[in-house]
Amino acid sequence: MALKVLVVVEAREGESLKKSSREALGLARRLAGEGEVIAVLAAARAGEVPGRLAAFGADRVLVAENARFANYSPGGFAAAAAAAAKAANPALILVGGTALGKDLTPRISARLGVPAATDIIGVELEGDKIFALRPAFGGKVQMKVSFKAAPPVLCLRSNVFDSLPENSGRSAKVESLALSLEEKDLALKITGAEKISGERPDVAESNIVVSGGRGMRDAASFKLLEQLAGALGAGIGASRAAVDSGWRPHGDQVGQTGKFVSPTLYVACGISGAVQHLAGMISSKVIVAINKDPDAPIFKVANYGLVGDVFEVVPAIVEELKKHS
């Protein structure tokens, strides 16, 4: 089946393509078959992004450049996506599940007057019908959702879908998107974003993640995990219990109400393994659990388990890593 799929992409500062967008392009390419994958990019300056979009599966790139898009413009970005949808007439619209994507999805849906669904973990084609899979009841069941109108807007859960290998030999037709913005489109303005100096990689995009839970006892003890993360080049995550206790910021939270991660290596330190936390990291390639409770649920999903005190085990691991660095 040949399908036309529109992907709303997100690029950091107009240069670096977000992982969630690469995943959406990969899914779009697999769904489109012999059809067409169209990417829409809203940015102050497109730069080299269109070429990267082609390398990850786009056949056509619609670019809306506007100086007011230096920061995320909710109304402006939604207008660009809606204009792209009207120009391309896709059967399906995909959006990455970032904070921006989750904000943008209902705006696109409202502008086009089409249905939307969020937290999508699967898309199925049955004849000419499109179905989406999304978890419900804390991940205990999966809902299969159908749509009465097209094109449905699907916001994909991050770190679920595989991106395609980058192919620099691919090319895409790049077009300027005709976009007429009204003042109401720009009524809500993001004036800037504050960056924390020395910040580690976003836990949702890290290839290695070191996470801590209630067993870390307090905020100061996370310095142990920072040492381990530094030795591994990892991002730092946390369970909801650790975040609710004020030990780590919410941006580090992994789980049903936090971020979903799918790293090559996930190291869980002092995390018991509540089902809400497991939902956010269960797709990790290799899971290593460190907990002094041999009956902790985390050991049921771990590839490797160390029964011991994290305050003894982690420093020993860091010392061994230093010897081999």
N, C-alpha and C positions, 0 to 999 in steps of 0.2 A: 504493500500500500504506500503510495506516495503522499506525503503530508507536508503542509507548509506550517512551520513553527516559528513563532517570534520569541526571541529571548531578550529580556530587559537586562542589560549588563551594568555592572558597577565597577568603576576603576578608581583606585585610590589616587587622589590628586592628579587625575587625568593621565597617569602613567602606568601604574601597576594594576593589572587585572585581578580582581578578587577571586579567591579560590571557589567561592560559591557560584560565580559566573562561569568559571571553567566547567564546573559540574553541570550547570544548567545547559551549557552548550553541548556537552557530551551526551546528555539525555536527549536533547533536541535532535542531534545527529542520528542517534539510534532510532528515534521515533519517526523521523522524517523519511527514512529509507531512501528512495530515489527522489524524494521531494526536496524542498528548499528550507534551509535554516537562515533566518534573517535576525540580525542582532541590531538593537537600537541603543545608541550611546548618547547620553546627555552630558556635556562637559563644557568647561570654559575653553578648553583646548584639547582636541582629540589626540594630538601627538602621534605616537607609534602604536596606540591601542588598536586601531582597526586592523593592522597587520597581525597582531597577536590574536585577535578574534578569529581571523581566517585560519591561523595555525591551530586553533582549538575547535574548528568545525563549522564556522560561519561561512555561508556562501555569498551573503550580501550584508552590507553594513550601512545602516541609516544613521547619520550623525547630525545631532542637533547641538551646534556650538553657540554658546551665549555667554557673555562676560558674567552674567548674573548666576551662572552655574558653577562658579568657583567653589562654592559651598553647596551642599544639598539644598535644592529648592523643591519642597514637596509639590506645590502646584505646577511648577515649571517642568519637573521631571515627569509628573503624571500627564501633563499636556503633550510632552514629547512622545511618551509611550502610546497614548491614545492616537496621536497623529500617525505614528508608525503602523499601528494596527489598522487604521483606516486605509493607509496607503498599500499595505502588504496583503490585507485580507487573509490572515492566518486562520488555521483551524484551532490553534492552541497558543496560549501565551504563558511563558515560563518566567518566574522571577526567583532569584536566589533568596534563601532564608536568612539574610542578615537583618540587623535592626532597620536599615534603610529599606530593604525589600519588604519587610513586614509592614512598614508604614505605607509603602507605595502601593501594595497590592489592592487594598480596598479603594484607594483613590482611582486607580485605573478601572477597576470594576464599576465604580459609580459613574465615571465619565462615559464609559462605553455601554452601560446598562446591561452588563453580562454577569453571570455568576462567578464567584471566586471561592477558592478553598485554600487553606493554609496547612502547614506542617505535613506536606505531602511526602510519603516515603515510597510511592510506587505509582506508575502510570501504565494503564493497560489499554490496548486497542482491540475492539471486538467489532469487526466489520467497519462501519463508518461511525461507530460510537466510541467516545472517550470516557474512560473510568479512572478515577484517582483513588489511591489507598492512603488513609491517614489513621493514626492511632487514636484510641479513645479509652476512657476509664483508666488513665495512668499507664497506657501502653498494654493493658491486659488483652485488648481485642483490637482488630483492625476493621475500619469501616470502608466499604466500597461505595464511592460516591459517583453518581451520574449527573449530567447537566442538561437542562432543558433548552439552553440557548448557547450559541457559540459567538466568539471563542471564549472558553472558560479561562480564567486567570489562576494559575496554580503557583503558589509560593512553596518552594521545595525546602524540606528540612536539610540543613547543612550537613555535610560529611556522610551522606547516604549514597549518593550517586557518584559513579566514577567519571572522572574527566578523561578525555582522549589524550593520548601522547601528543606532545607538541610537534607539529609538522610545519616547519618553516617554509616548506616548498609549496604549501597551499596558498591560494590567493582568493580574494573576495572582491566583488564589485562594491566600491565605496561611493555612497551618494549623500549629498546634503539633504537634510530633511526640512522641508518647508514648514515653518512653525511660527504662528502668529500668537503672541502672548498678550493677554489682557492684564490689566492691573490687578484684578482679583486673583489671577494665577500666581502673582508674586506677593500677595498680601502677607503670607507667612514666610519670614526670612530667617535663615540660619546665619548668624553674623560671624561665627567662628567656631573652631573646635580646639579645645585645650589638650595638648599632648603632654604626657608624663615623661620627663627625660629619663633615659636608661630603661624604659619599659621593655619587658620581655616580649617575645612574639605572642600574638593573640592566641589564646589557648585553642580556639576553634580552627586555627590554621597551622598549628604546630605539628611537626612530624613525630615529636616525642613530647609526652606530657607527664609531669610529676604532680600528683594531687595529694592533698592532705585533708583529713577529716577531724572528727571530734577527738580522736586519739592523740592529736598534736597538742592538746591541753590549752594552749594560748597562742596569741598572735606572734609573740617573740620566737616561739619554737619553729615557726615557718622559715626562719633563717636557715635551719638545717636543710629544708627542702630547696631553698634558693641555692645553697651550695651544690646540692645534687643536680639541680636543674642547670646550673652553670657548667658543671662538669660534663653534662650530657648535651648541652645546647638545647635545652627543653623549655617549653612554656610551663607555667605553674597554674594548676587548677585547684579547686576546693569543693568539698561537699556542701550541701545546703546548711548543715549544722555549723560548719566552720564559718560560713558567710553570715548566717543569722547571729552568730556570736560576735561578729564584728572583727574577726581575725583576718579576713580577706575581703576585697571589694566584690560586688556582685558580678562584675565582668569576668571574674575567675570561676564563677560557679558552673560546675558540670552536672547535668542531670535534667530531669523532666521539666523543671522550672528555670533551668539555666541554659548552658550551651551544650550542643551535641558535638562530640569529638570522635574522630576516627583515625588516630595516629598509628604509626607502625609499632610504637611502644608506649604503653600506659602503665605508670607505676603508681599504685594506690597505697598510700601510707596512713595507717591509722584510720582507715575507712571500713566500716562494718559491711557495707554493701546493701543498703536499702534499695528496694526495687526502683525508686525514683532516681537514684544515682546511677544504677546499672543501665537504665534506659538511655542515659546520655553518653555512655562509653562502651557499651557492649559490642560495638562493631570494631573496636580496636583490634589490630592484627595480633599483638602479643600483650597479655595482661600479667603484670607482676604485682602480687599483693603482699604487703608487710603488715602483720597484725598479731598481737600477742594472744588473741582469742582463737584457738584452733577451730572453733565452731562458727566463726564469722561467715556470713553468707557470701562474702566476696571470694572466698576460696573455691566456691562451687563454679565460678566462671573464670577463675585465674588459670593461666597456662603454667605459671610458676608461683608457688606460695612459700613465704618465709614466716614461720611462726616465731615471733620474737618482738622485743621492745624496739620501736622505731628509733628511739634515742640511742640505742646501741648499734642497730643494724645499719641505719643510714650513714653515720660517720664512718663505719667500716667500709661501706661501699665506696664512699667518696675517697677514702685513702687509697683503695685499690685502683680506682680510676686515675688518681693522680700518678700512681706508679707507672701506668701504661700510657699516659698522655705524652 
